Amino acid sequence: MLRKVVRSSKFRHVFGQANKADQCYDDIRISQMTWDSNFCTVNPKFVAMIVDASGGGAFMVLPLNKTGRIDMSYPTVCGHTGPVLDIEFCPHNDNIIASGSEDCSVMIWEIPEGGLTSSITEPVVKLEGHSKRVGILSWHPTARNVLMSAGCDNVVILWNVARGEAVVRIDSVHPDLIYSACWNRDGSRILTACKDKTLRVLDPRKGTVISEKEKTHEGSRPIRAVFVSDGKILSTGFSRMSERQVALWDPNNFAEPLTLQELDTSSGVLLPFFDPDTGIVYLCGKGDSSIRYFEVTDEAPYVHYLSMYSSKESQKGMGYMPKRGLEVNKCEIARFYKLHERKCEPIVMTVPRKSDLFQEDLYPDTIGPESSVEADEWFDGKEAPPILISLKDGFAATTKSKEFKVHKRLLKTTTASDPGECGGSARPTSRWSDHWFRSETCYWRRVLDKCKRITISFYFNFYLYKTFTAKFC
């Protein structure tokens, strides 16, 4: 009799464990927006979460050690005039964070060392170029001050943040809403997933399509895709029967997937997080209460199921800690920050090992915080691989924040755009009064919408009451 051979892997016994209650961030009003972004971003210094705010959009930035109950009066970053849809920390400066909003703008903020002491309303740089809401942000992995944004206007823009200008504008490639956009490991390619069910690999400087695959997933629900090892692409989506799927593709041969697996029939969008050091991809479904993790290898079926972390409460969003922020002496290979309705809960993924020594097989040299090239050099065509660091002695975040250099003389000309560009009317007012006017307008628009909903609900209930009494009384 032949025995079934179990595949050998050092990650077979990876397990997830939630932190204790006193190590969570409590009493935070997480945003109720129905947008399929992570709603959370984290680095070795801070954790940031999009929160509910009246009269505009806001997000909260907390030092990692500020756990426990967060006071309702804690300061926020609240310069947007519409709800914030996506946020992301800069990989080359832990004090810089970008935010995209329904007000059609992208803003760059500098968080003071030690965290916020008062609310911030004025960004370091404001980037205006989208005509509809901005829902996707992604920093370049190797070039300093290069940011990609994608909006509901089906446009992808590459920004030189230090100059405050849009250098590349890709506006003729996507015929419909862009679901996801990401870089490869060295930032030489962009991968996008669109509502037309097509995956596209783009040249970021030319804005041209290198390869594409239509109908990657047959379902009508959103698709997500990321680059994994050896340039392959992992996508998540839905079948015609609304079953959730995960697929692996070779962009050099897009005809058929290397593997296509059906998972379950839940309706939440699967957010993929790939760890290039271990080859593990984590799938976190919005609205789910679990995290699945798979190992991506070169042997069929290429995507191997490892295990699943389950809990009782569903997740509204998820943040993923960079490898340099993990505790290597505890064999921690990943850490997630799970958003509940009023709480942020860290979840630690650990490989069980008996030894307390540094495990070199778990921690190869990983991407560090230093950039390989400057923005102007990268836009001129220079490529460079990421600068790697060793985690053998642990990563110590520098106590002094890096200087964020901005060409203020150029910013005066590039950001002074028409304030009525995103659907408003031009008003020759000061910056403070303009911000106040927009906030008040947004607030009263929300009040009016709420009154409409109450009125509709009243008439609907009155109609049901009349129908019931006429039939049975």
N, C-alpha and C positions, 0 to 999 in steps of 0.2 A: 504494500500500500504506500502511495506517495504522500508525504506530508506537505502541507501548505507552508511554503517558505515565507517567513516574515521579513519584510524589507528592513535592512539595517540603517538606522539613522540616529544620530546623537540628539535629535530633537523630538524623538518619539514620546518622551515623557514630560514635555513642557507643560506647565500648569499655570493657570491664572489665579490670582488672589487679590481681593479688594482690600484696600487699607482700612484700618479701624476708623471708627466714627470721629475720633478726635484728630485724625489726619486728613479729613475731608474739608471741603469749603462749603459751608452751610448758609441757608437763607439768602440765596442769590436768585433773582427773578430772571431766569433764562428766557431769551426771546421766544415769542410764540409764532414767529414768521414761518410760513410753510415754504421754505426754500431748502433745497437739497445740498447745502454746504455743511462743513464740519462744525461751524458755530464756535469753534474753540481752536486755539493755537498755543503752543508751549515751547519753551526753551530752558536751558539750565538756570535761568534767573527768574523768569516770570511765567504765569499762566494767564491767558486772556480769554474772556468769554463775552459773546454778544448778549446783551441784556435788554429787557423791555424799558422803553423810555417814552415819556409823553413829549409831544412837540418836536419830534425828530428821531435820530438814531443814536445809540450809544453802545459802548462796550467797556468792560471792566478789566483792569490789569492788576493782578495781585502778585506779590513776591511769593515764591514757592513755599517759604516757611510760614506764611500768614494763613494758617489753617484754623478751623473752628468756625464759629458764627461770624459772619461779615455784617457789620452794621449797615442799616439801610441808607445812612448818610455818607457811606464811603464814596470818595470821588471817582468819577468816571471820565472817559474820553468821549465828549459829546458835541463834536463840531458839525456833524452831518445834519441836514435838514429833513432827511428821510431815513427809514429803517436801514440799519447796517446789515448787509447780506453775507459778507465774507471778510475775514481778517487773516493776516499771516505775518509772523515775525521774519525779519531779515536774517538769513543764515550767516551773514558776515558781521553783524552788529546786533547783539542781543537787546539793545535798547531801542531799536528802530522797528516799528510795526506799520504795516499798510492796511487800509480798510477801503472796501468798496460798498456803495450804497445805492438805494433807490433814487437818490437825488442826482444820479448820472455822473458822479465824481469819484475819483480815487484820492485819498488823502494819506500823507506820510506823517507819522507822529514820532516824537522822541520821548521815551519814558525816562524820567530822572532816575538816577541810581538810588536804590532802596524803595522804589515805588512812588505812587502818586500821593501827594500831600494835599492837593486841591484839584478840582476838575479842570481838564484841558479843553479849550474850545477853538484854539487857533493851531492849525497844523503847521509843520515845518515846510511842507510843499503840498500844493493842491494841483492835481492833474485833471484837466478837463478836456475830453475828446470824444466821449461816448454820448450818443443821443438818447439812449435808454438806460435802464438800471444796470449797474455793474455787479455781477454775481460771482465772478471767478478771478482770483488773484494768485500769482505764483512768481516768486523771486527766482532769478537765474542761479543755478547751483555753483557756478565758478566765477562769474563776472560780477564785480562790485557795482551796485546801484543800477542794475538792469531788472525791470519789473514787467511782467506780462499781465495784461488784464483782458477779460472777455466779458461782453455785455449782451443784453437781450436785443441789441441792434445787429447781432450776428457778426460782430467785428472783433478782431483780436488786435490789440495795440501793444507794441514793445516800447517801453519808456526808458529814457535816460533820466533817472530820478534826480541826480545832482544838478542837471540843467533844466529839469522840469519840462522836457519836450518829448513829443511822440516822434520817435525815429522811424519806426516801421509800423505801417497800418495795413492789416490784412482784411479787406472788406469785400472781396469778390469770390471767396472760396466757399463759404458756408451759406447755403440757401435758407437755413432754418436755425432755430435756437441751438446754441452750443451748450452741451451738458457738462463737459469736462475738458480741461486743457492742462497739460503738464509737460515738463522738460525730460530729456533723457539724462544720463549720469553726468555727462560733460557739457550739456547745454547746447549741443550741435543740432538737435532735432526737437520739434514740438509735436505732441500727439494730441489730437482733438477727437471728441465724440460728439456727434450732432444728432438733432432730432430726426433727420432723414435716415437714421440707422446706419450711418457710414462712419468708419474710422479713417482718419487722415493723418499721414505723417508729413510734416511740413518742414521746409527749409526756413528757419526763422528770419534770416536777413533778407532773402529774396521774396518770401511770402508765397512760394510756389509749392504745389503738391508733389511730393516724391513718390508716394504710393498710397493707395486707398483700398478699402474693402467695404462693399455695400452689403446691407442686410446682415450685419454680424450677429444680431439677435432679432428674431422675428417679431417680438412683442412691441407694444407701443409705449411702454414705460421707459424711463430714462436709462441711459447706458453710461457706464463709467469705464475708464481704461487707464492703465499705467504701463510704463516701461519696466520690464524686469531684467533678469540677467541675460547677457549675450544679445542684447538688443531686441529680445522678444517682447511681445505685448500681451498683457493679461486684461481681459475685459469682463465686466459683469453686466447682466441685462436680464431680459425676460423672454420666454418663449411665447408662441401664439396662445397657449393655454395658461398664460400668466404664471408659469413656473420660473423661479429664479435660476439663472444659469451663470456658470463661470467658464470662460474659454481662454485658451492660449493660442497665440498666432505668431507666425514667422513673417515679418514684413517683406522678406525677400520672396515669399511664396504665399500670397494671401488667398489662394484658391480655396483651401480647406483648412479648418483649424487643426492644430496639433492634438488638441483634446477639447471636448465639450462635455461638461458635467451639469446635470440638473440637481438642484439642492432641495428646494421646498416650494411651497405655494404662498409664502408670505408676500405682502405688498410693498414692504419697505425697500428703498434703494440701497444696494450694497456698496459701501464705501471701502475701496481697497487701499491698504497701506503695505508697501513692500520694503523689506529690510535687505539691502544688497549684500550685507556682510554675512548673513546666515542663509539667505535664499528663501526666507519665510514670508508669505503674504498673509495678512490678516484681513478678514472680511467682516465689517461692522455694519449691520443693517440699521437704518434709521427706523425707530419704532420697535426694534427687536430688543430682546433682553439677553443676547448672547453674542459672542465673538468667535467665529470659526478661524482656524489657521491651517494653512497648507504649506508644504515644502515644494518649491519649484526646482526640478532637476533636469538632467539631459536624457534620462531614461524614461521610456513610456511607462505609465500614461502622463508623464511630465509634471502634472500637478497632483501631489499625493496628500491626501487628508491626514492631518495629525490628530487634532482633538478640538474641543470646543469649551469655552468658558461660558457658564450660564449663571444668571442671577434672576431675581424676582422682578425688578423694575426695568422698564424699557428705557432706551437711550434716545435723547433728543439731539445729540451731537457727540463728537469724539475728537480729542486732541491726541497727538502722537509725539512723544518726546524724542528728540535726536539722540543718537547713540552716545554722544559725549556727555549727556546728562544722566546716564544710568549709573547704578551702584554696581561696579564690576566685582567687588568682594563678596556680593551676595548672588553671583551668577544670574543677574537680571539682564535679560536680552531685549526686553521691550517694556514700555510703560505707557498706558493709555489714561486719558483723563475723560471719564464718562460724565456726560451732562444729564442730570435728572431735571425734573421740573423746577426744583428750588435747591439744587445741590450739584457740586462737582466732586466726583469720586475717583481717585487714582486707582488703577488696576495694574498690578505688576505681573509680568510674565517671566517665569524663572525656570532654568534648567536644573534639576536636582543633582548636586554634586556633593560628595563628602568632604573633599579637600577645601581648605580656605585659601589655597594659593591661586595666583592669577591663571585663568584658563585660556591659554593662547588659542586653542581651537575655536573657542566661542567668540573671542574678541580679536579678529585681525585688524590691521590698521584701518581706521575709518575716516570719513570726511571730517575735516576740522573747520574752524571758524574763519580761516584766512582765505581770501579770494585769490584766484590764479591770475586774473587779468582785470584791467580797469574797463569801465563802460565804453569809453571812446575807442580803446584798442579792440574790444570785442566787436563793436559795430563796424570797424574797419576790416574785419576778417580774421583776427587772431583767435586761434583755438588753444585751450590749455586744459589738461585733466585736473580734477580736484586735488587739492593739497591734503595729504593724509596725515593723521596723527596716531600715535600709539596710546592705548588706554591702560598700559601696564601699571603705571603709577597713579592712575585715575586722572580725570580731567578737572583742572581747577579753573573756574571762570575768572577772568581778570577782574580785579576790584574796580579798576578805573575804566569807565566806558570809553569806547573808541569815539573819536571825533567824527561827526557826520558833516562832511563838507558839502556846502551848497553854493552854487554860483548865483548869488543874490541879484547881481546886475542883469543876468540873463532871465532870471525868474520874473522880473518886473514886466518883461515884454511877453513872455510865453504864457503866463497865467492870467493876464489881464484880459479875459475873454468876456463876451457879452453875457451878463447875468441872466438873460432870458433865453439862453440857448436850450435849456432842458424843459421847455414848455412854459416858462414864466414870461413875464413882460419885463423889458429893460427899465431899470429905475436908477436915476442918477443920485444915489444915496451913499452914505458912508458905509464902510464894511460892517461896523457894529449894528447900525440901524437896518442894513440889508439882512443881516443874519437874524435879527429880532423879527423883522417883518415875515421872513420865510418861516420861522419857527411858529409864529402866531397863526399864519395862514394854514400851515400843516395841522396845527392843533384844532382849529375850528373846522377844518375839512373832516378830521376824524370824528369830532362831535356830531357833525351833520350826518355822516355815514351811520353812526350809531343810532341817531334819531330815526333814520330811514328804516333800519333793521327792526327797531322796536315797533314802528308803525306797521310794517309789513306783518310782523308776528302777531300784532293785535288783531288786524283784519282777518288773518288766516284763522286764528282761534275763534273769532266771532263767527266766521263762516262755518266752522265745524260745529259750533254750538247751535246755530240756526238749523243746520242740516239734521243734527241729532234730535232736536226738539220737534222738528216737523215730521220726522219719521216715526218716533216712538211716543210722542205725547199728544 
